[in-house]
Amino acid sequence: MLILLLEKVPRGLRGELTRWMLEAKTGVFVGSVSGMVRERLWEKLGDELRGGSCIMILSDNKEQGFSMRILGEPSRQVVDFEGLSLIRVPE
């Protein structure tokens, strides 16, 4: 399972992602893709964010069952707290 949370990205980039994933809500994409496709989508996001941001949540064998990656400066931050990934909302 793969979840992408996008903020302030170009519409064309969101349109490109709909080829591989479902857009459940504006900027929230859900899908199940291979590792190769996931990495290529991540590279594409990095190349085309244009000031936006992305949080990727993917299935993993960690204790929580998932891991997170970020690109850009999202409104919420991913913080590692003793091996657990937490979300922090800046003041």
Secondary structure, 3 states (H helix, E strand, C coil): CEEEEEECCCHHHHHHHCCCCEEEECCEEEECCCHHHHHHHHHHHHHHCCCCEEEEEEECCCCCCEEEEEECCCCCEEEEECCEEEEECCC
